[in-house]
Each structure stands twice: as C-alpha cells, then as structure tokens.
C-alpha cells in the first residue's frame, strides 16, 4: 500500500542509467529518525527494516530504482530542518517517513509540505502541523495552486492514546473504589509523558497511584496496598522486570493493561510465571 501511494507521484523523479542500459527512474524515500534515543535498535531500527522491505517487495518487477535513505537527526532540530531542506531540493525524493518515537520539529513538517513532499508519520509523538482534513489527513498550504493532503498519520498520537487509556481505566475503576488504579511507567520521557497525560484525562474522583517512573520498589508497595487496575507503560523488558519484582515480593504480578511499545502484549495469567505473551488483550491506542 505504501509503495502504491509513494510511486503514484514519481513524475518529477530523476533518471539513472548506465552504459548501453535503458534509463531507469530513480526514486528515493527519506526516512527521518533519531538514533540518539535509548534502545533505538529495538524501537526505531525494526521500523526502518520493515518499511524498506515493504517498499522493495511492493515495487518488485517495476522499472524503478528505489532507495530508502536514512536521515539520522541525532535529536537536533537544526539538523532535522537541514535534512528537510535537502529532501525538498532533491527531485528524486518523493516521500518522507517519520520513524517511531521521533518528535518532528514543526519547521520540518512545514518545509516538507511547502516543498510538495508527502509525509507519513509512524510516530505518536509527532504533532499534527495542519488543521485536520478529510479522512484524517492534514491539509497542507496550497501546492501548485491546489490544496494537497501531504501529511498522514499512521499511528494514533500521544493525546489520543492517553484519552483512550483514561477511558478504559474510568470504565474499570469505580469512583468509590477502595483501591486505586495503579499507573506504572518506564523511566523514559515518552512513557512518563503518556502516563501523566492519561492520568490528567481521568475524572478527579477516580483514585490513582502513580509512583515515580522506574521506581520498582514503589510499584511493589502500591500493588501490595491494592490496585483496582494495573497499567504498565513501557517496553516488554521493563514489564518483565516489574512482573518479576512483583512475583519475588509475593504479590500478583498480573498487569491488566499494557500500552506504549506493548500495544499487542499482555502478562501471563499464571501468577507463578511472570512472562509476557502476544495477545489481543488490552490493545490500547490501536
């Protein structure tokens, strides 16, 4: 699907050729990412490899020379803006993709849109830069005399995920509950922000317990005191560490709801085996 969308706009692409070889259109896709973040090998690299494979599989047999080019911003907005200008000025680039867990600087989105380069966001942290358009697209300024939808989100943004999590918690925890909803977050910026946003979206009467992100001892004590619902926001590795600590402390290691990088995971219901398995249980934000 990505390949079909991307290569419907290759009219402006350059052509590459070799001696005695018929010209082949060269098209490139810019993949913006930040490899300075922790665990980028697990959080960012798989998305690039999967996207690169999908593009090449989708264009197999076509008379195209396709390249997915990585741009590592290093977390620097200035570097990202420079890359955006390079992409706009190079006619071989027909699409820009934002990697997961990258907060796109507004200037990057505006530069790409004004330059007529479509953008696909795989990042819940990348804020929408234009007013919402039809079918969830974002309407860019007029390009070549006609408004074009050039910015597309492929995952729910952080605000939508927080609202969904808050709704699930509100439904599961009565306002008069003697126990709190226990919200545990991994000690990363993204996990902390999502946990805080979900808690802020809850009605005030819903009781919550939210220890400092990454504080396993405080999490164990909160569960020991009683949790009407247990929410984990973070990675599978962090969940394994938390459920292991809960099991070692002799309390139920079951986590009722997993979010962030664990949208398709849930804990084993066997309290003696604090392991995580693929499941459709509690697929928050999807």
N, C-alpha and C positions, 0 to 999 in steps of 0.2 A: 504494500500500500504506500509506504514511504517513497519507494522508488518511483511508483507511478506518478505521485504528486510532484516529486523533485524534477523528473525529467519531462514533465509537460511544459517546462519553462526554459528549455535549453537553447532557445533560438539565438541568444546572444553569446553562446559559448564559443570559445576559440577552437581551432582545429590543429591537430598534431599529425605529423606524417613523417615517414622515413623514406629512404631511397627506394624507388620502384614499388612503394606501398600506397594504396589508395588512402586519401585523407580520412582520419578518424576523429570525430568530435571529442574534444576533451572537456569534461565537466567535473567540477570539484565541489565538495561539500565541506564547509568549515565546522569543526566540532570544538566548541569552546568549553574548556574545563579548567579546574583549579586543582593541580596535583600537589599543592602545599598542605591540603587538609589531611588530618589523621585518617588512616585506614582508606586512603584513596584507591588502593589496589582492590579493596573489596567493594567500595561504594561507587567509584567512578569508572575504573577500567573495564569492568564487565559490560557496562552500558555501551562503551565505545566499541568493544569487540563484537557485541551482538548487533549493533547498528551497522558496523562495517560489513559484517557477514550478510545481513539482510539486504543491504544495498547491492552488494555484488551478486547475491543469489537472484535478486529481483531484476537485475539488468543482464543476467547471463544470456548470451545469444544476441544481444543488441549490438549494433555497430557503435559502441561508445567506449571511450577510455575514461573510466570512473575512478576518482580518487577521493577518499575521505581524509581530510587533513586536520590533524590535531593542533589546537592552539592552547598552550598552557599559560594561563594568565598569572599564575603564581599568587592569585588573590589580590592583585594590584589593579585598581580601577583604571589607572592611566594606561597600563599595558593592554588591558582589555579593549579600551577605546581605540588604541593604536591598531590593534588587530582588526577591529571592526572596520576602520577606515581602509585598511589594506584589502579586506574582503570586498568592500564596495567598489574599490578602484580596479579590481581584477575581474574582468568579464567572464572568466572561466568558473567563478564561484556562483552557483545557482541556488544555494540553500545554506542556512546557518542552523546548527543544532546546539542547544544549551544542555550540557551534561547535568545529571542529578546533583543536588546539593551545592549548586552554584547560584549565588545571589547576583543576578545580572545588574550591573550599574545602569540606571536609566539612559545614560548617554549612549550606551552600546545599542540598546533597542531602538532608540530614535535614529541613530546613524544607519543601522541596517534597513529600517523601514523606509527612511527618506531616500536611501540608495536603491530601493526596489528589491532588496534581498529578503525573501521569506524566512521566517524564523520558527523553528519548532522547539518548544521548551519541554524538557524532561525534568525540570527542577521545580519542586514545590516552593522553593524559596525565591524564585524569580518573580518579582511583582509585575502585574499587568501594567503596561505603559500607556495603553489607549483605552478609550471607552469601549465597553462590551459591544460586540457586533452580533449579527445573526449566527446562530448555531455555536455560540461560544467563542467565535473568532474575535479578533481585536482589529478594529478599523484603523488603518494607518492613514497618514495625511495623503492627499491626492498624489498619485504617482502616474506620470504620463497622462495627466488630465482626467483620470478616473480613480475613484476611491478603491483601494485594493485591501483585502484582508491578508496581511502579511505576517501576523504574529499569532501562533497557535499554541495552546497549552495541551500537553498530552497526559498530564497528571493533575490531580486536584492540588490547589495551592495550600499553603500552610493554614490560612484562615478557614478555608472550607473543611480541612481535616479537623481543626480544633473544634469547630462548630458541631461536626458530626460526632466526635468523641464526647463532647459535652452532652449531646442529646442522648447518646447511649447510656452514659453514666446517670443522667437525670431519670431516665426510664427505669434503671435498675436499682437506684438507691432512693428510698423514700425520704422525704424531707425530715421526717420524725425518727429516722433510723438511729439506733443507739450506736451503731458503728459508722465509721467514715468510709468514703471512697478513698482508697489509698492510691495516690498517683506517684509512681516512681519513674525517674528519668535518668538516663545515662548522662555522664558528665561531658556532654558536648554542647556547643552553642545551639545547634539545631534542636536537639532533644529537649534542652531546657526551655527554649522559646515555645516549642509546641506544647509542652506540659503546662507552662504558665498561661498560654493562650486558651487552652482547653479549660483550665480552672477558672479563668476570668469569664468564660462564657457560661459557666454554671450559675443557676439561680443562687442567691446568697444563702437560702435556708438549707441547701444540700451540703451536708458536712463533708469536709475533705481533710486528708492528712497528706502533706507533701514535703517529705524530708529533703534536705539539700541533695541536688543531683549527684549520684555516685556514692552516696553515704549508705553503704550496705548495712552497717550496724543499726543505723536509724530506721532503715527499711524493715529489718528483722523485728525491731521493737514495735513498729507500727502494726505489723501483721500480728504480732503476739497480742497486742491490745485489742485487735479485732478490726477486720476490713469487710465492709458490706460488698465491696468490689475492689479488685486489684488490677491496676492498669500499669503496663510497662511501656515506656517509650525509649527505644534504643535498638541496639544490634542483637543478633542471636547470641553472640559471645557474651554480651553483657547480661542477657536473660539467663544464660546457663550459669553465670557466676552468681546471680541473685537467687535463682531457684536452688542452686547448690548450697548457698549460705543458709537459706530458709530450712532446707532439709537437715543440714548439720545442726541447726538450732532446735530441731524437733517440732517445727511448725509446718503447716501445709504449704508446700512450695507451688501450689497451683496459681497461675496468673490467669485472670479471667479475660483480659483484653490486651492485645499487643498492637502497637502502632509504630509509626516511623518506618524503619528499614525492615520491619517484621509484619507487613500487612497480610501475609499469607501464612503466618505461623501461629501456633498456639502450644501451650505446655501439655505434656502428658497428663492424663487424669489420674495416673498412678502416683500417689504422693511419695512412694518409695523410689521412684525413678524420675528425677527432675530433668527430663530430657525434652527437647522440642522437636515437633514433627510437622510436616507440611499438612495443612488442613484449610478448610474453608471457614473455620471458626473465627468469628470476630474480625472480619476483614475491614477494619476501619479505614475510611478515607478512599475506598475504591468503589 
